[in-house]
Amino acid sequence: MSDDRRVKGVKRLMPTKGRSVSLSQKIKKKIIEYILKENLQPDDILPSEAVLVDMFGVSRYTVREALALLEQDKILYKIHGKGTFVNKVPIQVESGLEKLESITDIIESFGYKPGTVWADIKESLPTRDMIQKMKLKPKEKVITFTRIRTADGKIAAYCVDTIKRSNIVGDIPKNIDKESMFEYFEENFGIVPEYAIADIIPVLPTEEMKKHMDIKESQLFLLLHQVHYDKEGHPQIYSMDYFNPDIFKFKVNRLRHY
């Protein structure tokens, strides 16, 4: 598939002070959390820079950097002499990891429009990890489906799903019009995952991700490295889902056992 179908990522300022980059990004996220917590709507005014400085305990320079980043993301806008206002409410999706559901369902449940940009569908030999976790023979081929998932047009996740080549009779599909791969796998190949075992790892983008998306090398993603199993306990789908933490927030309910 063509590599020129790129989704534009968030454009950022390039502050001169290296140390301030991470701090301004943190304050940017704090301001987003404030907007959501206070249920601010488009055209609502944000507290003044002086109030934000006191609120977050950082310098005015850092607050200004964070506000500039949010202006670049079109989340805020300024009116000279009046203040900073909300342009649009940030997209935030919060999901519990206990429930196995498709990314499409999660995005839709929060009222956002899911989208898909296909990066690649290819046949290949499995990696050593795939062989072990999917119980494959060393030369047993696999099919890998790579997509960019969006929520209201913003990058939400980079998804890489792999199944056994033997699941597909005939040629490899060239186009898939389904938003949900769970639905596609079930309807076309009878693959119905009942549960998954996942490793959760913060990572930087891979070379493939940078090739298909306009993102910074320093952009962090939350990788859910999963193997999905059917009700008999047979491995069916090997997934590498890279979630954008600016969009997705995951929570885990933990109970104390006595």
N, C-alpha and C positions, 0 to 999 in steps of 0.2 A: 504494500500500500504506500501511497505517496507520503513523504515526510513533510510536505509543505503545509499540511493542515495543522496549524499551531494555535493553541489557545493562549491568549495574552495574559500573563500573570500580572501581579501588582507591581506597578512602577514605584520606585522609592528614591528619595533624595540620597545624596552621597555626602553625609556629614564629614567634616574634616577631622574630627576627633574620634579615633577608633573606639575608645572606651565608651563614648556616649552612644554608639550605635545600639548596643544591646540594651542599654538603659532606656533609650527613647522608644525602642520597640516594646519594652515592658510597660512603659507608661501609655503607649498607644493602646495596648491590650487592656490596661486598667480603665482608660477612658471608654473603650467599647463596653466593658463590663458595667461601668457607671450608666451609660446610655440605656443598656438593656434593663438594669436593675431599677432605674427611675422611670422606665417605660416612656422615654422621650420619643417624640414623633417628629416627622419632617417639619422643619421651620421652628421647632422649639430651640430656645437659646441655651447654650452651654455655660457653665460657670466661668467667670473671668479667669485669665491666666494667673492672677494673684491667688485666687481661691484654689485653683488646681495645684499651684505650688505648695500651698499649705496642706491641701488634701493628701498629696502623694509624697511630700517631704523631699522634693527634688528641686533643682535649680530652674529658673525661668527659661534658660537656654534649652534644657531637656524637654520642658513642657512645650515650648515652641516647635521643637523638632518633631515631637509626637503629633502635635496638631497639624503640622505641615504634611506628615505622612498620611494622616487621615483625610486631609484635603486632596491629596493625590489619589486616594482610593475613592474619592467622590462621596465620602461618608459625611464630611463637614464642608461648610462654606463660610466665608467671612464677609461681613459688611463693614466697611471702614467707619469707625466712630460708633458702631452699634454693638459689635461683638461677633462671636462664633456661633453658628447655628447648625442644627442637624439637617443634612441634605437627604439622607436615606438611612433607615435603620439597618445596622450591620446584620449580615446573615450569620446565624449561630444555630448549629444543630447539636443537640445533646442526646446521646444514646447510651443506654445501659448495655454492658457486654454480656449480660446473662441471657438475653433473648437473641436467637439466631434469626436475623431478618435481612432482606436485601437492602443495599444502599438506596435503591429507588424508593422503596417503601419508607425508609427513614427520612429521606429528603421531602417526600410528599407529605408525610405526617406533620411536618412543621410548616406546611403551607407554601413551600418553595417549588419551583418548576425544575424537575430533573432533566438533565441533558447528557448526551453522549457524543464524544468525538472519537472515532476509531483511529487507533494508531497502527495496529498490526494484527493479522491472524496468520500464524505460521505453523508448519510442521517441523519438528526437530527431535534430536535424541535427548533423553532426560538428563538432568544433572544428577550428581551423586546423591544429593539430598532428596530429590524426587524419587529416585530408585528406592531409597531406604523407606521413605514415608508413604509412598504410594504402592509399595510392594511390586515394583516393576522388574522386568528383565533388563539387563544392561543395554540391549539394542532394541528394546521395545519403544517405538516412537510415541510422541505426545503431540497434542495440539495446544497452542497457547494463544489466548485471546487477550489483547492489550487495548485498554480504553482509558480515556480521560473522562471522568464524571464531573458534571457541573451542577451547581444549585443557583438558579436565577442567573446563569451565565458566568458565575465565578467558579474557579477551580476548586473542587471539593475533594477529589481523590484521583489517584492514578492506579488503575486496577489491572492486575495481571493474573488471569485464571488459566490453569492448565488441566486438561483431562487426557485420558488415554486415547491414542489414535484409534484403537479398536472399538471405541464407542461410536465412531462415525463410519457409516457405510457409504462408500463412494467418495466423491471429491470433497475437499475442504470448503466450507462456506466462504463466499467472498463478501457478502453483505448480510448484516443482521439488523433487523428493524426493531427488535425488542429492547426496551430500556433495562429490564431485569434479566440478568443472566440466569438466575435461579429458574425463572419461568421458561427461558429458552432451553436450558438443559433438560428440564422436566418434559416439556412438550415435544422435543426433538429426539432426545436420547434416553428418556426414562430415568434420568439421574435426579434423585430426590434426597438432598442432604437433610439428615435429622439432627446432627450435632456437629460441632467443630472443636478442634483443639488449637489454640492460638498462642503464639508468642507475640509480645508487644514490645517494640523496639523503636526508640527515637533515632532517625537516620537523616543523612543528607541525601539529596537527589542523586540517582544513578545517571550514568552517561546517556542511557536511553531516555530517561525522563527529561533531561536537558535538551535532547534532540527534538522532542515532540512538544515541549512547552517552553514558553519564554519566562523562565524563572531564574532567580539568583542561585549561585552555587551554595550560598549560605542559608538558603531557605530550608527550614527544618520540616520534616514530615514524621507522622507517627505510623510506623509500619505494623500492620496486623498480618503476621505470617501464619496462615491457617491451613489446616487440612480438614476437609469436610467429609463426613462419613455417612453412609446410609444406615437404615435401621438394623441391618445385620452386622454393622461394624466394619464394613469394607470401605477403604479410602476411595473417594470419587473425584474430588476437586482439590487441587493444590493451588492456593491463592496467596498472592502478595499484594495487599491493598495498602497503598501509601496515602494516608489521610492528611489533608491540610489542617493543621491545628488552629488556624485562624477561622475555620469554618466549623470543624467537628470538635466537640468536647465529649469525652467518654467518661462514664462513671461506673463504679463497681459497688454493689451493695454487699457489705461484709457483716456477718453476724458472729457474735461470740458464742461459742459452744461450751456448755457446762458439763 
